[in-house]
Each structure stands twice: as C-alpha cells, then as structure tokens.
Amino acid sequence: MLVKIIIVFLGLMALVAFVGRVLFPSALPRVLRKTATAPVCGTCGRHLIGQKTCGCGGRAN
Ligand SMILES: [Zn+2]
C-alpha cells in the first residue's frame, strides 16, 4: 500500500514537472537549458558550435 502511494506521488511530480516545462520553458534554470542554446560570439553574435573562438577574432561569451 505504501509503495503504491509513493509511485502515485512520483507520477504526480513527474506530471507537474512535465506540464511546467511545457507551459513555462523560460522559468527553468540555465543549467537545464544549456543544450538548447549554442555559445554565441561576443563580437558578431554568430553561433559557435564545437569551437571557442570565432572567425572574426571574437570569443564565445
Ligand atoms: Zn564573431
């Protein structure tokens, strides 16, 4: 009985987290969104994928 309550509770938590992520994607901390955004050059604003420095001489910020 107790195990069933725990499973239901965990399921509700997962559901709340899923709904919250769909409704409020901007409310997530930056760590969780790191994969969605590539580093951007601080000088020209170009996306830097797989490199730390840009062709224009700027660096990723
Ligand atoms: Zn650049």
N, CA, C, O and the ligand as a Tripos MOL2 file, in Angstrom:
@<TRIPOS>MOLECULE
protein
  245   243    62     0     0
PROTEIN
NO_CHARGES

@<TRIPOS>ATOM
      1 N           0.8320   -1.2110    0.0000 N.3       1 MET1
      2 CA          0.0000    0.0000    0.0000 C.3       1 MET1
      3 C           0.8650    1.2590    0.0000 C.2       1 MET1
      4 O           0.6240    2.2050   -0.7500 O.2       1 MET1
      5 N           1.8820    1.2380    0.8680 N.am      2 LEU2
      6 CA          2.7590    2.4090    0.9360 C.3       2 LEU2
      7 C           3.5200    2.5990   -0.3700 C.2       2 LEU2
      8 O           3.7360    3.7240   -0.8190 O.2       2 LEU2
      9 N           3.9250    1.4720   -0.9770 N.am      3 VAL3
     10 CA          4.6580    1.5570   -2.2460 C.3       3 VAL3
     11 C           3.7760    2.1780   -3.3210 C.2       3 VAL3
     12 O           4.2450    2.9690   -4.1400 O.2       3 VAL3
     13 N           2.5030    1.8170   -3.3120 N.am      4 LYS4
     14 CA          1.5910    2.3700   -4.3170 C.3       4 LYS4
     15 C           1.4470    3.8810   -4.1510 C.2       4 LYS4
     16 O           1.3940    4.6170   -5.1370 O.2       4 LYS4
     17 N           1.3840    4.3450   -2.8880 N.am      5 ILE5
     18 CA          1.2850    5.7840   -2.6310 C.3       5 ILE5
     19 C           2.5360    6.5060   -3.1470 C.2       5 ILE5
     20 O           2.4470    7.5800   -3.7410 O.2       5 ILE5
     21 N           3.6930    5.8980   -2.9090 N.am      6 ILE6
     22 CA          4.9410    6.5230   -3.3660 C.3       6 ILE6
     23 C           4.9820    6.5930   -4.8910 C.2       6 ILE6
     24 O           5.4140    7.5970   -5.4570 O.2       6 ILE6
     25 N           4.5360    5.5350   -5.5480 N.am      7 ILE7
     26 CA          4.5440    5.5150   -7.0190 C.3       7 ILE7
     27 C           3.6050    6.5880   -7.5640 C.2       7 ILE7
     28 O           3.9410    7.2910   -8.5170 O.2       7 ILE7
     29 N           2.4210    6.7100   -6.9480 N.am      8 VAL8
     30 CA          1.4720    7.7340   -7.3880 C.3       8 VAL8
     31 C           2.0520    9.1210   -7.1700 C.2       8 VAL8
     32 O           1.9060   10.0000   -8.0190 O.2       8 VAL8
     33 N           2.7120    9.3200   -6.0270 N.am      9 PHE9
     34 CA          3.3080   10.6130   -5.7250 C.3       9 PHE9
     35 C           4.3930   10.9680   -6.7460 C.2       9 PHE9
     36 O           4.4460   12.0950   -7.2370 O.2       9 PHE9
     37 N           5.2470   10.0080   -7.0580 N.am     10 LEU10
     38 CA          6.3050   10.2490   -8.0400 C.3      10 LEU10
     39 C           5.7140   10.5410   -9.4200 C.2      10 LEU10
     40 O           6.2200   11.3870  -10.1580 O.2      10 LEU10
     41 N           4.6470    9.8380   -9.7520 N.am     11 GLY11
     42 CA          3.9890   10.0730  -11.0280 C.3      11 GLY11
     43 C           3.4200   11.4770  -11.1120 C.2      11 GLY11
     44 O           3.5150   12.1330  -12.1490 O.2      11 GLY11
     45 N           2.8200   11.9420  -10.0030 N.am     12 LEU12
     46 CA          2.2820   13.2980   -9.9780 C.3      12 LEU12
     47 C           3.4000   14.3290  -10.1110 C.2      12 LEU12
     48 O           3.2500   15.3230  -10.8220 O.2      12 LEU12
     49 N           4.5130   14.0940   -9.4320 N.am     13 MET13
     50 CA          5.6430   15.0200   -9.5180 C.3      13 MET13
     51 C           6.1680   15.1010  -10.9500 C.2      13 MET13
     52 O           6.4710   16.1870  -11.4450 O.2      13 MET13
     53 N           6.2730   13.9550  -11.6070 N.am     14 ALA14
     54 CA          6.7480   13.9370  -12.9920 C.3      14 ALA14
     55 C           5.7610   14.6600  -13.9010 C.2      14 ALA14
     56 O           6.1560   15.3670  -14.8290 O.2      14 ALA14
     57 N           4.4820   14.4760  -13.6260 N.am     15 LEU15
     58 CA          3.4640   15.1360  -14.4460 C.3      15 LEU15
     59 C           3.5340   16.6460  -14.2690 C.2      15 LEU15
     60 O           3.4680   17.3940  -15.2440 O.2      15 LEU15
     61 N           3.6680   17.0940  -13.0220 N.am     16 VAL16
     62 CA          3.7600   18.5320  -12.7500 C.3      16 VAL16
     63 C           5.0070   19.1210  -13.4100 C.2      16 VAL16
     64 O           4.9580   20.2090  -13.9830 O.2      16 VAL16
     65 N           6.1190   18.4000  -13.3270 N.am     17 ALA17
     66 CA          7.3540   18.8830  -13.9380 C.3      17 ALA17
     67 C           7.2150   18.9670  -15.4530 C.2      17 ALA17
     68 O           7.6870   19.9180  -16.0770 O.2      17 ALA17
     69 N           6.5680   17.9710  -16.0360 N.am     18 PHE18
     70 CA          6.3910   17.9550  -17.4940 C.3      18 PHE18
     71 C           5.4960   19.0980  -17.9440 C.2      18 PHE18
     72 O           5.8190   19.8020  -18.9010 O.2      18 PHE18
     73 N           4.3580   19.2890  -17.2490 N.am     19 VAL19
     74 CA          3.4340   20.3560  -17.6110 C.3      19 VAL19
     75 C           4.0940   21.7160  -17.4090 C.2      19 VAL19
     76 O           3.9380   22.6170  -18.2340 O.2      19 VAL19
     77 N           4.8350   21.8630  -16.3050 N.am     20 GLY20
     78 CA          5.5040   23.1270  -16.0400 C.3      20 GLY20
     79 C           6.5460   23.4410  -17.0960 C.2      20 GLY20
     80 O           6.7320   24.6010  -17.4660 O.2      20 GLY20
     81 N           7.2330   22.4030  -17.5880 N.am     21 ARG21
     82 CA          8.2600   22.6410  -18.5970 C.3      21 ARG21
     83 C           7.6260   23.0460  -19.9220 C.2      21 ARG21
     84 O           8.2060   23.8290  -20.6750 O.2      21 ARG21
     85 N           6.4440   22.5190  -20.2100 N.am     22 VAL22
     86 CA          5.7800   22.8750  -21.4540 C.3      22 VAL22
     87 C           5.2120   24.2900  -21.3730 C.2      22 VAL22
     88 O           5.2900   25.0540  -22.3360 O.2      22 VAL22
     89 N           4.6380   24.6360  -20.2090 N.am     23 LEU23
     90 CA          3.9740   25.9320  -20.0780 C.3      23 LEU23
     91 C           4.9700   27.0550  -19.8520 C.2      23 LEU23
     92 O           4.8050   28.1470  -20.3950 O.2      23 LEU23
     93 N           6.0100   26.8000  -19.0500 N.am     24 PHE24
     94 CA          6.9460   27.8610  -18.6860 C.3      24 PHE24
     95 C           8.3820   27.4430  -18.9960 C.2      24 PHE24
     96 O           9.1560   27.1810  -18.0750 O.2      24 PHE24
     97 N           8.7490   27.3770  -20.2760 N.am     25 PRO25
     98 CA         10.1230   26.9740  -20.6090 C.3      25 PRO25
     99 C          11.1600   27.9830  -20.1480 C.2      25 PRO25
    100 O          12.3070   27.6130  -19.8970 O.2      25 PRO25
    101 N          10.7810   29.2550  -20.0310 N.am     26 SER26
    102 CA         11.7490   30.2780  -19.6380 C.3      26 SER26
    103 C          11.9960   30.2750  -18.1440 C.2      26 SER26
    104 O          12.9390   30.9170  -17.6810 O.2      26 SER26
    105 N          11.1700   29.5660  -17.3680 N.am     27 ALA27
    106 CA         11.3330   29.5560  -15.9250 C.3      27 ALA27
    107 C          12.3920   28.5610  -15.4690 C.2      27 ALA27
    108 O          12.7520   28.5360  -14.2920 O.2      27 ALA27
    109 N          12.8890   27.7500  -16.3790 N.am     28 LEU28
    110 CA         13.8910   26.7670  -15.9960 C.3      28 LEU28
    111 C          15.2420   27.4410  -15.7520 C.2      28 LEU28
    112 O          15.5610   28.4400  -16.3970 O.2      28 LEU28
    113 N          16.0230   26.9110  -14.8410 N.am     29 PRO29
    114 CA         17.3750   27.4380  -14.6690 C.3      29 PRO29
    115 C          18.2280   27.1970  -15.9000 C.2      29 PRO29
    116 O          17.9390   26.3040  -16.6970 O.2      29 PRO29
    117 N          19.2790   27.9930  -16.0580 N.am     30 ARG30
    118 CA         20.0870   27.9380  -17.2770 C.3      30 ARG30
    119 C          20.7830   26.6020  -17.4530 C.2      30 ARG30
    120 O          21.0800   26.2020  -18.5790 O.2      30 ARG30
    121 N          21.0450   25.9120  -16.3650 N.am     31 VAL31
    122 CA         21.7610   24.6420  -16.4680 C.3      31 VAL31
    123 C          20.9530   23.6320  -17.2720 C.2      31 VAL31
    124 O          21.5040   22.8600  -18.0570 O.2      31 VAL31
    125 N          19.6290   23.6500  -17.0630 N.am     32 LEU32
    126 CA         18.7890   22.6740  -17.7370 C.3      32 LEU32
    127 C          18.5670   23.0440  -19.1940 C.2      32 LEU32
    128 O          18.1930   22.1900  -19.9970 O.2      32 LEU32
    129 N          18.7930   24.3160  -19.5500 N.am     33 ARG33
    130 CA         18.5500   24.7400  -20.9230 C.3      33 ARG33
    131 C          19.8380   24.8330  -21.7240 C.2      33 ARG33
    132 O          19.8370   25.3470  -22.8430 O.2      33 ARG33
    133 N          20.9340   24.3440  -21.1670 N.am     34 LYS34
    134 CA         22.2290   24.5560  -21.8020 C.3      34 LYS34
    135 C          22.3100   23.8760  -23.1670 C.2      34 LYS34
    136 O          22.9680   24.3810  -24.0770 O.2      34 LYS34
    137 N          21.6490   22.7470  -23.3060 N.am     35 THR35
    138 CA         21.7390   22.0180  -24.5570 C.3      35 THR35
    139 C          20.9650   22.7070  -25.6700 C.2      35 THR35
    140 O          21.2240   22.4650  -26.8490 O.2      35 THR35
    141 N          20.0130   23.5660  -25.3050 N.am     36 ALA36
    142 CA         19.1670   24.1800  -26.3140 C.3      36 ALA36
    143 C          19.8540   25.3600  -26.9830 C.2      36 ALA36
    144 O          19.5340   25.6950  -28.1230 O.2      36 ALA36
    145 N          20.7940   25.9970  -26.2880 N.am     37 THR37
    146 CA         21.4200   27.1810  -26.8310 C.3      37 THR37
    147 C          22.9070   26.9370  -27.0410 C.2      37 THR37
    148 O          23.6010   26.4900  -26.1280 O.2      37 THR37
    149 N          23.3910   27.2250  -28.2240 N.am     38 ALA38
    150 CA         24.8120   27.1130  -28.5130 C.3      38 ALA38
    151 C          25.5140   28.3860  -28.0590 C.2      38 ALA38
    152 O          24.8860   29.4420  -27.9950 O.2      38 ALA38
    153 N          26.8030   28.3070  -27.7420 N.am     39 PRO39
    154 CA         27.5340   29.5180  -27.3740 C.3      39 PRO39
    155 C          27.5620   30.5080  -28.5350 C.2      39 PRO39
    156 O          27.6180   30.1210  -29.7020 O.2      39 PRO39
    157 N          27.5210   31.7820  -28.1890 N.am     40 VAL40
    158 CA         27.4290   32.8360  -29.1960 C.3      40 VAL40
    159 C          28.6770   33.7100  -29.1080 C.2      40 VAL40
    160 O          29.1770   33.9880  -28.0180 O.2      40 VAL40
    161 N          29.1670   34.1350  -30.2570 N.am     41 CYS41
    162 CA         30.3300   35.0260  -30.2990 C.3      41 CYS41
    163 C          29.9720   36.3550  -29.6440 C.2      41 CYS41
    164 O          28.9110   36.9220  -29.9050 O.2      41 CYS41
    165 N          30.8710   36.8470  -28.7900 N.am     42 GLY42
    166 CA         30.6100   38.1030  -28.1010 C.3      42 GLY42
    167 C          30.7670   39.3070  -28.9920 C.2      42 GLY42
    168 O          30.3210   40.3940  -28.6270 O.2      42 GLY42
    169 N          31.3910   39.1580  -30.1590 N.am     43 THR43
    170 CA         31.6500   40.3010  -31.0410 C.3      43 THR43
    171 C          30.6000   40.4240  -32.1390 C.2      43 THR43
    172 O          29.9940   41.4800  -32.3200 O.2      43 THR43
    173 N          30.3900   39.3200  -32.8740 N.am     44 CYS44
    174 CA         29.4910   39.4040  -34.0230 C.3      44 CYS44
    175 C          28.1710   38.6870  -33.7640 C.2      44 CYS44
    176 O          27.2310   38.8340  -34.5460 O.2      44 CYS44
    177 N          28.0800   37.9200  -32.6870 N.am     45 GLY45
    178 CA         26.8280   37.2760  -32.3540 C.3      45 GLY45
    179 C          26.5770   35.9820  -33.0940 C.2      45 GLY45
    180 O          25.4760   35.4360  -33.0180 O.2      45 GLY45
    181 N          27.5630   35.4800  -33.8060 N.am     46 ARG46
    182 CA         27.3840   34.2350  -34.5370 C.3      46 ARG46
    183 C          27.4140   33.0540  -33.5680 C.2      46 ARG46
    184 O          28.1010   33.0900  -32.5470 O.2      46 ARG46
    185 N          26.6650   32.0210  -33.9000 N.am     47 HIS47
    186 CA         26.6580   30.8280  -33.0580 C.3      47 HIS47
    187 C          27.9400   30.0430  -33.2760 C.2      47 HIS47
    188 O          28.3450   29.7980  -34.4120 O.2      47 HIS47
    189 N          28.5720   29.6530  -32.1840 N.am     48 LEU48
    190 CA         29.8200   28.8990  -32.2610 C.3      48 LEU48
    191 C          29.5440   27.4790  -31.8140 C.2      48 LEU48
    192 O          29.3120   27.2240  -30.6320 O.2      48 LEU48
    193 N          29.5700   26.5570  -32.7580 N.am     49 ILE49
    194 CA         29.2750   25.1620  -32.4510 C.3      49 ILE49
    195 C          30.5670   24.3710  -32.5330 C.2      49 ILE49
    196 O          31.1630   24.2650  -33.6040 O.2      49 ILE49
    197 N          31.0040   23.8170  -31.4140 N.am     50 GLY50
    198 CA         32.1920   22.9890  -31.3720 C.3      50 GLY50
    199 C          33.4830   23.7680  -31.3790 C.2      50 GLY50
    200 O          34.5430   23.1940  -31.6250 O.2      50 GLY50
    201 N          33.4260   25.0710  -31.1130 N.am     51 GLN51
    202 CA         34.6530   25.8680  -31.0690 C.3      51 GLN51
    203 C          34.4780   27.0030  -30.0830 C.2      51 GLN51
    204 O          33.3620   27.4300  -29.7890 O.2      51 GLN51
    205 N          35.6100   27.4880  -29.5750 N.am     52 LYS52
    206 CA         35.5720   28.5260  -28.5480 C.3      52 LYS52
    207 C          35.8240   29.9140  -29.1220 C.2      52 LYS52
    208 O          35.4120   30.9140  -28.5350 O.2      52 LYS52
    209 N          36.4990   29.9780  -30.2630 N.am     53 THR53
    210 CA         36.8070   31.2730  -30.8580 C.3      53 THR53
    211 C          36.1190   31.4050  -32.2010 C.2      53 THR53
    212 O          35.8350   30.4120  -32.8700 O.2      53 THR53
    213 N          35.8580   32.6340  -32.5840 N.am     54 CYS54
    214 CA         35.1140   32.9070  -33.8060 C.3      54 CYS54
    215 C          36.0580   33.3240  -34.9130 C.2      54 CYS54
    216 O          37.1990   33.7030  -34.6460 O.2      54 CYS54
    217 N          35.5900   33.2570  -36.1720 N.am     55 GLY55
    218 CA         36.3980   33.6580  -37.3050 C.3      55 GLY55
    219 C          36.6810   35.1410  -37.3300 C.2      55 GLY55
    220 O          37.6540   35.5770  -37.9460 O.2      55 GLY55
    221 N          35.8430   35.9290  -36.6670 N.am     56 CYS56
    222 CA         36.0400   37.3780  -36.6660 C.3      56 CYS56
    223 C          37.0380   37.7890  -35.5930 C.2      56 CYS56
    224 O          37.3290   38.9780  -35.4650 O.2      56 CYS56
    225 N          37.5690   36.8580  -34.8250 N.am     57 GLY57
    226 CA         38.5210   37.1950  -33.7720 C.3      57 GLY57
    227 C          37.8890   37.3110  -32.4090 C.2      57 GLY57
    228 O          38.6000   37.4530  -31.4150 O.2      57 GLY57
    229 N          36.5770   37.2530  -32.3310 N.am     58 GLY58
    230 CA         35.9150   37.3440  -31.0350 C.3      58 GLY58
    231 C          35.9150   36.0150  -30.3230 C.2      58 GLY58
    232 O          36.2970   34.9850  -30.8790 O.2      58 GLY58
    233 N          35.4800   36.0580  -29.0880 N.am     59 ARG59
    234 CA         35.4290   34.8400  -28.2860 C.3      59 ARG59
    235 C          33.9940   34.5870  -27.8480 C.2      59 ARG59
    236 O          33.1700   35.4980  -27.7770 O.2      59 ARG59
    237 N          33.7220   33.3190  -27.5580 N.am     60 ALA60
    238 CA         32.3910   32.9630  -27.0650 C.3      60 ALA60
    239 C          32.1750   33.5600  -25.6830 C.2      60 ALA60
    240 O          33.0870   33.5740  -24.8560 O.2      60 ALA60
    241 N          30.9900   34.0420  -25.4380 N.am     61 ASN61
    242 CA         30.6920   34.6110  -24.1150 C.3      61 ASN61
    243 C          29.7360   33.7190  -23.3590 C.2      61 ASN61
    244 O          29.3670   34.0300  -22.2270 O.2      61 ASN61
    245 ZN         32.3730   36.5250  -34.2310 Zn       62 ZN62
@<TRIPOS>BOND
     1     1     2 1
     2     2     3 1
     3     3     4 2
     4     3     5 am
     5     5     6 1
     6     6     7 1
     7     7     8 2
     8     7     9 am
     9     9    10 1
    10    10    11 1
    11    11    12 2
    12    11    13 am
    13    13    14 1
    14    14    15 1
    15    15    16 2
    16    15    17 am
    17    17    18 1
    18    18    19 1
    19    19    20 2
    20    19    21 am
    21    21    22 1
    22    22    23 1
    23    23    24 2
    24    23    25 am
    25    25    26 1
    26    26    27 1
    27    27    28 2
    28    27    29 am
    29    29    30 1
    30    30    31 1
    31    31    32 2
    32    31    33 am
    33    33    34 1
    34    34    35 1
    35    35    36 2
    36    35    37 am
    37    37    38 1
    38    38    39 1
    39    39    40 2
    40    39    41 am
    41    41    42 1
    42    42    43 1
    43    43    44 2
    44    43    45 am
    45    45    46 1
    46    46    47 1
    47    47    48 2
    48    47    49 am
    49    49    50 1
    50    50    51 1
    51    51    52 2
    52    51    53 am
    53    53    54 1
    54    54    55 1
    55    55    56 2
    56    55    57 am
    57    57    58 1
    58    58    59 1
    59    59    60 2
    60    59    61 am
    61    61    62 1
    62    62    63 1
    63    63    64 2
    64    63    65 am
    65    65    66 1
    66    66    67 1
    67    67    68 2
    68    67    69 am
    69    69    70 1
    70    70    71 1
    71    71    72 2
    72    71    73 am
    73    73    74 1
    74    74    75 1
    75    75    76 2
    76    75    77 am
    77    77    78 1
    78    78    79 1
    79    79    80 2
    80    79    81 am
    81    81    82 1
    82    82    83 1
    83    83    84 2
    84    83    85 am
    85    85    86 1
    86    86    87 1
    87    87    88 2
    88    87    89 am
    89    89    90 1
    90    90    91 1
    91    91    92 2
    92    91    93 am
    93    93    94 1
    94    94    95 1
    95    95    96 2
    96    95    97 am
    97    97    98 1
    98    98    99 1
    99    99   100 2
   100    99   101 am
   101   101   102 1
   102   102   103 1
   103   103   104 2
   104   103   105 am
   105   105   106 1
   106   106   107 1
   107   107   108 2
   108   107   109 am
   109   109   110 1
   110   110   111 1
   111   111   112 2
   112   111   113 am
   113   113   114 1
   114   114   115 1
   115   115   116 2
   116   115   117 am
   117   117   118 1
   118   118   119 1
   119   119   120 2
   120   119   121 am
   121   121   122 1
   122   122   123 1
   123   123   124 2
   124   123   125 am
   125   125   126 1
   126   126   127 1
   127   127   128 2
   128   127   129 am
   129   129   130 1
   130   130   131 1
   131   131   132 2
   132   131   133 am
   133   133   134 1
   134   134   135 1
   135   135   136 2
   136   135   137 am
   137   137   138 1
   138   138   139 1
   139   139   140 2
   140   139   141 am
   141   141   142 1
   142   142   143 1
   143   143   144 2
   144   143   145 am
   145   145   146 1
   146   146   147 1
   147   147   148 2
   148   147   149 am
   149   149   150 1
   150   150   151 1
   151   151   152 2
   152   151   153 am
   153   153   154 1
   154   154   155 1
   155   155   156 2
   156   155   157 am
   157   157   158 1
   158   158   159 1
   159   159   160 2
   160   159   161 am
   161   161   162 1
   162   162   163 1
   163   163   164 2
   164   163   165 am
   165   165   166 1
   166   166   167 1
   167   167   168 2
   168   167   169 am
   169   169   170 1
   170   170   171 1
   171   171   172 2
   172   171   173 am
   173   173   174 1
   174   174   175 1
   175   175   176 2
   176   175   177 am
   177   177   178 1
   178   178   179 1
   179   179   180 2
   180   179   181 am
   181   181   182 1
   182   182   183 1
   183   183   184 2
   184   183   185 am
   185   185   186 1
   186   186   187 1
   187   187   188 2
   188   187   189 am
   189   189   190 1
   190   190   191 1
   191   191   192 2
   192   191   193 am
   193   193   194 1
   194   194   195 1
   195   195   196 2
   196   195   197 am
   197   197   198 1
   198   198   199 1
   199   199   200 2
   200   199   201 am
   201   201   202 1
   202   202   203 1
   203   203   204 2
   204   203   205 am
   205   205   206 1
   206   206   207 1
   207   207   208 2
   208   207   209 am
   209   209   210 1
   210   210   211 1
   211   211   212 2
   212   211   213 am
   213   213   214 1
   214   214   215 1
   215   215   216 2
   216   215   217 am
   217   217   218 1
   218   218   219 1
   219   219   220 2
   220   219   221 am
   221   221   222 1
   222   222   223 1
   223   223   224 2
   224   223   225 am
   225   225   226 1
   226   226   227 1
   227   227   228 2
   228   227   229 am
   229   229   230 1
   230   230   231 1
   231   231   232 2
   232   231   233 am
   233   233   234 1
   234   234   235 1
   235   235   236 2
   236   235   237 am
   237   237   238 1
   238   238   239 1
   239   239   240 2
   240   239   241 am
   241   241   242 1
   242   242   243 1
   243   243   244 2
@<TRIPOS>SUBSTRUCTURE
     1 MET1         2 RESIDUE 1 A MET
     2 LEU2         6 RESIDUE 1 A LEU
     3 VAL3        10 RESIDUE 1 A VAL
     4 LYS4        14 RESIDUE 1 A LYS
     5 ILE5        18 RESIDUE 1 A ILE
     6 ILE6        22 RESIDUE 1 A ILE
     7 ILE7        26 RESIDUE 1 A ILE
     8 VAL8        30 RESIDUE 1 A VAL
     9 PHE9        34 RESIDUE 1 A PHE
    10 LEU10       38 RESIDUE 1 A LEU
    11 GLY11       42 RESIDUE 1 A GLY
    12 LEU12       46 RESIDUE 1 A LEU
    13 MET13       50 RESIDUE 1 A MET
    14 ALA14       54 RESIDUE 1 A ALA
    15 LEU15       58 RESIDUE 1 A LEU
    16 VAL16       62 RESIDUE 1 A VAL
    17 ALA17       66 RESIDUE 1 A ALA
    18 PHE18       70 RESIDUE 1 A PHE
    19 VAL19       74 RESIDUE 1 A VAL
    20 GLY20       78 RESIDUE 1 A GLY
    21 ARG21       82 RESIDUE 1 A ARG
    22 VAL22       86 RESIDUE 1 A VAL
    23 LEU23       90 RESIDUE 1 A LEU
    24 PHE24       94 RESIDUE 1 A PHE
    25 PRO25       98 RESIDUE 1 A PRO
    26 SER26      102 RESIDUE 1 A SER
    27 ALA27      106 RESIDUE 1 A ALA
    28 LEU28      110 RESIDUE 1 A LEU
    29 PRO29      114 RESIDUE 1 A PRO
    30 ARG30      118 RESIDUE 1 A ARG
    31 VAL31      122 RESIDUE 1 A VAL
    32 LEU32      126 RESIDUE 1 A LEU
    33 ARG33      130 RESIDUE 1 A ARG
    34 LYS34      134 RESIDUE 1 A LYS
    35 THR35      138 RESIDUE 1 A THR
    36 ALA36      142 RESIDUE 1 A ALA
    37 THR37      146 RESIDUE 1 A THR
    38 ALA38      150 RESIDUE 1 A ALA
    39 PRO39      154 RESIDUE 1 A PRO
    40 VAL40      158 RESIDUE 1 A VAL
    41 CYS41      162 RESIDUE 1 A CYS
    42 GLY42      166 RESIDUE 1 A GLY
    43 THR43      170 RESIDUE 1 A THR
    44 CYS44      174 RESIDUE 1 A CYS
    45 GLY45      178 RESIDUE 1 A GLY
    46 ARG46      182 RESIDUE 1 A ARG
    47 HIS47      186 RESIDUE 1 A HIS
    48 LEU48      190 RESIDUE 1 A LEU
    49 ILE49      194 RESIDUE 1 A ILE
    50 GLY50      198 RESIDUE 1 A GLY
    51 GLN51      202 RESIDUE 1 A GLN
    52 LYS52      206 RESIDUE 1 A LYS
    53 THR53      210 RESIDUE 1 A THR
    54 CYS54      214 RESIDUE 1 A CYS
    55 GLY55      218 RESIDUE 1 A GLY
    56 CYS56      222 RESIDUE 1 A CYS
    57 GLY57      226 RESIDUE 1 A GLY
    58 GLY58      230 RESIDUE 1 A GLY
    59 ARG59      234 RESIDUE 1 A ARG
    60 ALA60      238 RESIDUE 1 A ALA
    61 ASN61      242 RESIDUE 1 A ASN
    62 ZN62       245 GROUP 0 **** ****
